[in-house]
Amino acid sequence: MAGAASVPGVFQLDVSQTVPAPRSAPIPHPEGVSNDDFRAAMSRLTAGVVLVTAHDADGGPRGADVGMTATAFMSVSLEPPLAMVSVRNGSRMDDLLAEQPYWAASLLADGQRQIAGRFSMKGRISDDLLFADVPFTRGEMSGAPLVGGALATLECATEQRVEAGDHTLVIGRVLTADLPVTEGSPLAYFRGRYRHLG
């Protein structure tokens, strides 16, 4: 070894010539994974599709119905029965649910992709026009539209709101749960498209 004294009977290893220099660790994105990578990864997770609705009693003489398509919807607890939906901060639904607690979720069937599509459009028309030809009944507990032909409908009352980045997690106690359709396939969302399971 250059610059080192030789010791009889001891093997001398020239580290500078036989051991590669350590690689520098990859530097993570300053905010974590990139938006594109995160979106691409999560698009591989198959999700059910739900129409979340609420009634704004102050939205005109007869009030106004509000709806949004959601794939971030899940059961949270059985005792007590709780369900959760993620809503975008500053959206019409977020603003309304910050003012009043009642909302509903209709778990859409495979044949209802047109309903899901219209309530997820950016720059969409008014909610009144969106509901114009959608068959629904009004929930007795929430006053919110319950979509006809849905596999299941839930009425909820918000118990907790949790801000999470650019969304708010709305956790509601389930007040009613009905199964309007006893058979049928769910509408699914996978890799950016509505899908048929089967």
Secondary structure as UniProt FT lines:
FT   TURN            2..3
FT   TURN            8..9
FT   HELIX           15..18
FT   TURN            30..31
FT   HELIX           35..42
FT   TURN            43..44
FT   STRAND          47..48
FT   STRAND          50..56
FT   TURN            57..58
FT   TURN            61..62
FT   STRAND          64..70
FT   STRAND          73..77
FT   TURN            78..81
FT   STRAND          82..88
FT   TURN            89..90
FT   HELIX           92..99
FT   STRAND          102..107
FT   HELIX           110..112
FT   HELIX           113..118
FT   TURN            119..120
FT   TURN            122..123
FT   HELIX           127..130
FT   TURN            131..133
FT   STRAND          136..138
FT   TURN            140..142
FT   STRAND          145..147
FT   TURN            148..149
FT   STRAND          152..164
FT   TURN            165..166
FT   STRAND          167..178
FT   STRAND          186..190
FT   TURN            191..192
FT   STRAND          193..196
//
